């Protein structure tokens, strides 16, 4: 039976090891992603930049969603609620510059965030405020989502 051999220039013939080749490919991918993330154990910052940091807090009577939208103006943000899904979209306009832009890390352009809430919301009890680049949306829970103890009868 013939054994597969990989020929490389200026190197003697060596036996081809597909497992070793797969391990090398995984190591190369890992190094690429680690380099993109900026170090071991960090989230992939380019991928994380696509989703704005958001907090979802549940209180006894409602939900509070806090989204970072740095550079967005109040009139450029749209907040919509459809059943238990909150949709925040808008536009962050680029700052007018006089000099040459050497590096740009700030997000500009259209953005859209869809957040599924863990319960039903009363659409009449929604309030959104924007302060210091942080959008806070307060929503009252619908009456049907209140928890209660149900006694088991025989």
Beta strands, then each sheet from edge to edge (+ up, - down):
strand 1: 5-6
strand 2: 14-15
strand 3: 54-58
strand 4: 62-68
strand 5: 77-82
strand 6: 85-92
strand 7: 109-116
strand 8: 121-131
strand 9: 134-141
sheet 1: 1+ 2-
sheet 2: 3+ 4- 9+ 8-
sheet 3: 5+ 6- 7+
end
